[in-house]
Amino acid sequence: MARILLCSTPLAGHVGPVTAVGHGLVERGHEVIMVTGSRFADQVADAGLTMHPLAGIADIDERDPDSFLPKRDRHRGLALSRYQVENTFVRPLLDQAAAVNEVIDTGDVGAVLCDGTFAGIVPLLSRSREQRPPVMGLGTMPLAQTSRDVAPFNSGLPPMPGLVGNIRNRIAHQVVRRGMFAATQRYAAGLVGAAGGRLDHFILDLSSAFDRFFQLGPAEFEYTRADLAENTVFVGPVGGPNRRVAQPPWWPEMLADQRPIVHVTQGTLDNHDLSQLIEPAIVGLGDADVQVVVTTGGADPDSIRLASNTRIARFLDYNALLPRTAVMVTNGGYGGVLHALRHAVPVIVAPGAEDKPEVAARVQHFGVGADLRTRRPPASSIADATIRILSDDSVTQSCTAMARAIATYDPIGTIANALHDELDPARCDPRPDPKDVAR
């Protein structure tokens, strides 16, 4: 077995699946060290991993955006997007690279698995294969890989077939790289150079730079690319550790209620303003013949005015809730949407920031729900979409097919087998895999 280094941008939606991969590798006998933000130390330890915290400006805390995005109120539109990208993913590069080097310099790391948005891995990737261990990427959001067949990432534009689509995409990619984010690319190249490396790829698309890139989602939930990079493997979604929470007092009443369950959530972070989605969903569905089950993601439930058909909790056991859920209404986190689709639950997305517009666009494109195209949908839009999807057999069929497809994947097994192929025997401990011993 080997010592494996995991690296993740310190955002909950990235740390969760990367930690789940690490836990799976620990169960297979590997020693796993994880580089990420200090606030995730308990989560990392609970997964059986050794924590190596980021330091300096790399140790961001998304719960406190003022600490790393202090001037975000001064920007709008493209300028705001560029400011957020640079300060969240690019500016931390030097401190991220330093943390990676601290672990690599111990000399006994067999392989590196890295969140695809962790820019601090670029200096290590710049080295020749003889000078570094294998470095493999993990796709923790919809595939951001540049292609002539898809529009630029975060445009939210669905595929457009034919020559017209290819022309649209080519022009759009040039606008993004040579115009919108040209300064960001130069900034990143300077940081990589200062760390002793070389930037040969677009900093917002590192997927093809890795020795292998494991997309933590099913191919069936991704746009077709005829020019997909050869290093890319779809391994399916990993199931993170289920939140251990006691069932609320109303749980038996919910189970006894024969009305379909509509679950509403704004995730665990974007819940400082519940008027974005939760409150209009409660209003819009208040007279519908459904039961609305809301999770606030930690926010105070007492601050919400409930309708007679609504039940609410800070957190719920998703493995118990989703098999009983008819529709999920969400702001579009990639992991949460895939968790719903694993259970064949249709998804209505009111996309928030980051990668959520891309998630929403895929939900619409693959017929597994609806894209409301705004983070603040009116109550009537939520109600209309919910009632329509509850009676739409085609959505039900698409979700069932997606759930069956997801069930065919073995993400941890696929990654573990690839590691076995890549590992240098000189860096490995010859101890047997405990699962093999058990057999």
N, C-alpha and C positions, 0 to 999 in steps of 0.2 A: 504494500500500500504506500501511498505517496503523501507528501505535504502539498496541499493545494492552497493557492491564494485566491480569494474572492475580492472583487472591488465593486463598490456601488456608489453612485451619486446618492447623497443622503436625503432622498425623498422617499416617503413611505411607499408610494406605488412602485418604486424600483427596489428598495431594500427588501420588501416582502417576498417577491418571487426569487430574488438572488439568495436570500437566507434559506428559502425552502429548498433550493438546489443544494446549498451547502449542507443542510440537514440530511438530505438524501445521500450525499457522499459520505458523511460521517457514519451513517448507518451501514455503509458498505466498507467501513474500516479505514477510510482516509482521515488524515488530520487536516483540518480546514481552518485557515486564518482569514479573517474578514476585515478589510479596510473600508470603513464608512464613518458616518457622523457619530459623535460621542453619545448623542441622545438615544441611539439604538443599542446601547451596550447590553441592556437587559434582554432585548429581543434576540440579539446575537448569541448571548450566553444560553438562553433557554433552548436555542436550536442546537446546542452542543458545539458551537464554534468558538475559536479564540479571537477576541476582539483586538484589533489594532486601530485605534481611533485616528481620524483625520485631525489635523491641527491648523491653526491660522485661519485664513479666510476660506479654506475648503470645508471647515466644520460648520456649515450653514444649518439653520433650523427653520424649516418652511413654516412652522407655526408662528414665527416672528419675522415676517417679511421686511420689517423696517431695519433689521440687522444686516441684510444683504441687498435689499432693494430700496434704499432710503429715498431715492429720487424718482420713484416710479410715478408719483402724482404729477411730475413735470412733463411726462411724455404721453403721447397719444398714437394710436395706430401703429404703423411700421416702426416708428421710433421707440415705442413702448416694447414691442416684440423684440427688437434688437437689444434693447437695454436689459430685458429679462434674460434673454439667451446668454448674453455676454457675462452678466453677473452671476447667473446660476450655474452655467456649464463651462464657460471659458476662463473667466478670471481666476477660479480656484485651481487651474491646471498645475501651476508650479508646486503648490502645497500638496496636491494629490500625487504628483510624480514623486515628491520627496518621500511620502508615506510608502508608496510602492517600492521605491529603492531601499528603504529601511528593511523591508521584508526580503526582497530579492537578494540583497547583499549578504544575507545569512548563508547563502550558497546552497541551500537544500530544498528549494522550492521546485517541485516537479512540474507544475503547470499553473497557469493563471486563467481564471474565468472572470470576465469583466463585463459589467453593465455597459451596453453599447453607447451610453451617453457620458461615460466617465472619461473625459478628455485627458486626464493625467496619465493614461496608459500609452499615449502616442510616443513619448520618448523611448519607452521600452520597446514598442513595436518597430521603432526605427533601427534597432540593432539587428544584425544578421541572426539567422536561426542558430548559428553556432555559439552566439554570445548571450543567448537568453533561452528560457524555457518556452514551451508552446504557450501561446496566448490566444484564448478563445473568447468570443463575445457572446453575450446573452441579450436577446431582444426583449425588453421589458415593456414595450409599447408597440403599437402597430408598426410594421416594417417601414423604416424611413429610407430605404434604399432607393437611390436615384435610378430611374429607368425611362426609356423612351415611351413606355406604355402607361406611365402614371404621371399625374401632375406633381408639383413640388409638395413635400410633406407639410402638413398643417394648412394647406390651402382648402382642405375639405372638399375638393373637387373629385367627383367619381371618374372612373376611366371613360375615355371617349375613343371608340374604335376607329380604325382606318387612318388614312393619310391626314385628315383634318385634325384628328386627335394627336397624332405624332407631331404635327407642326405646332399645335397648341402647347404641348408638353415641352418641346425643345425650346421654344421662345420663353416659356415660363421659367424653365430651369436656368437659362442664361440671365434672365432678369434677376433671379434670386442670387445667383453666384457672383455675377459681374456687377450687379447694382445693389440690391437690397442688403446683402450680407458680405460684400467685398471687403469692407473695413473690418468686419468681424473676422474674416479669414486671415487678413493681414495681422490682426491683433493676436490671433491664435498661433500663427506661424512664428511670430516673435517670441511668444512664451515657450513654444516647443524648442526653438533654437536656444533660448536661455537655459533650458533644461538639458541641452546637449543632444537634441534630437532633430528630426526633419519631418515636416508635415507634407505628405504627398497626397492627402485626401481632403475632401471638403469636410471641415470640422463638424458640420451638422449631419454628416453621413459617414460614419466610420465603419459601417458594417462589413464592407468588402476588404478592410485593412487587416482583419483578424485572420489567423490561420484557419479557424473555422468559426462560423457564426450560427449559434443556435437560437432560432426565433421561438420564444416561449408562447406560442399560439399555434393554432391549426392552419394549415395551408388553405383550408376551406373558408377561412375568415380573412383571407388576404387577396388582394388584386393579383391577377395573373401577370407575370413579367416574362416575356420571351428572352430577355437579357438578364435574368436573375443571376447574381454572382454565384460562381461554382462553389464557393465556400459555405453557402447558406443551406441550413437544414431546419425544416419545421419540426419541432419536437413536441408541440402541444403545450397546453397550460399546466403549470405546476400548481398543486393545491397547497396553499400556505397553511400554517397552523391555525386551526379553527379557534376563534375567540371563545374562551371558557367563560360563559355567563349563565347564571341561573335563569330559568324560564320565568317570565313575569307572571304575576297572579292571574292575569286574564288569558293566559295560554290555553287552558282547557276550554274556555268559552270560545276562543277562536277556532279550535279544532271541532267543536260541536256545531259551529255556525256553517251552514251549507252554502253560503254565498261565496263566490270566487274571491281569492285574496289578491289585492293589488298592493305590492310592496313599494314604498317610496323612500328614497335615500338621497342625500347629497354627499355621501362618502364620509370619511373620518376627518377630513381636513377643511374642505370648503363648506363649513357649516357655521361660520360666524354670522351669516345673514340667511336665515331660513325663509325669508320672503322670496328668494330666488326661485325655489322649486317646491319645497315642502308645503308652505302655506297655500300657494295657489292650487296645488294638487288636492289638499284637504277640502278647499272650497269647491273646486270643480267637480270632485267626486262625492261631495256630501249628500247628494240626492240620488246617487246611482245605487243600483242593487248589487253592491259589492261591499266587502269589508276592507278598509284601508289600514294597512299595517305600516307604521312609520318607525324608522330608526333615525336618531338625530346625530349619530356618530360621536356622542359625548356631550353635545350641547344640552342645555337644560330643557327637558320636556315640558316643564311647567310653564314655560314662556309661550307655548303654542296653544291657540284656541282650537279645540277639537270639535269635529262634527259627531253626530250620534253613531256613525258607522266606522269611527276611527279608533284605533288602538296605537299606543306609542311607547317606545322604550329608547334608552340611550343606545344599547346594543342588543343584538339577538344572535342566536346560534343559527348561522346560515345553512348549515348542513341539515338542520331540522326544519327551517322555514322554507327554503327554496323548493323542495320536493312538493310542497303544498301550495306554491304560488302560481297564480295564473298569468300575471303581468308584473314586470318590474319597471318602475319609473325612476330614472337616475340621471346624474349629471355626466355620466359616461366614462368613469375610470375603466381602463383596459382590463385589469384583473377582475373587477366586479362584474363587468359585462360577460367575460368569458365564464365566470363562475355561474352566472345565471344560465347561459347557453349550455353549459355542461348538464344542467337539469332541464333543458328544453323549454326554458322560460322566455317568452318574448320580452323584448326590451324597448322601452320608450326613452329616448335620450334627449335631454335639454342640455346641450354640450357646454361645459364650462371652458376653462382655459387649458393651457398646455396641449396635450395630444388629443384632447376629448373631441374636437371637431372631426378628427380622422376616425375615431371610434364610431361616432354617430353616423358618418358617411358610409362606413362599412355595414353598420346595422341596416341602414336603408337599402344599400346596394344588394345585400344578400337576402333581403326579404325576411329578416328575423325580428322586425320591429319597426320603429318609426324614428326619424330624425326631426325634432321640432325646430332645429336650426337657430335656437336662441337659448341663452342660459336663463332668461326670465320669460318663460312662456305664460300667456294668459291662462286663467283657470279653464276657460272654455276649450282651448287647444288640447290641454291635457285630458279633459273629459272626452272630447271627440275621438282622440287617438286611442284612448283606452277602450271605449265602447266598440270602436271599429275593429281593433285587434282581437278583442274577446270573441268576436263572431267571424273572424277571417280564417277559414280553413287553410288557405295557402300559407299564412304565417305559421300556423301550427305545424304544418308539414315541413316547412323550412327549418323550424326550430328543432323538430324531432330529428331531421337529417343531420343538423349540425351537432346535436348531442351524440348521435351515433358515431359521427366522424371523430369527435373529441375523444370518445371512449377507446378509439383504436390506438391512441398515442401512449407512449411510455417515456415521458420526458427524462426522468432520472436515469432510467436504464439506458436510453440512447446516449445521454451525455456521459455516463459512466463508461460505456463501451468505447466511445470516442476517446476518452481520456486514456483508457488502457492502450489504445492503438498509438497514441501520441507520446506517452510517457517514456522518458529516458530511463532504462533499467538502473542506471547508476544513481538516479535520484530517488529510487523507490526502496521502501522497506519490504523485504521479502515475506512479511507476514501474510498468511492466507486471508482471503475475504471470509469474514465470519459467517456470511450467508452460505458460502460453499461448504464450510465445515458443518453447518447445521444440516445441510442436505446429505 
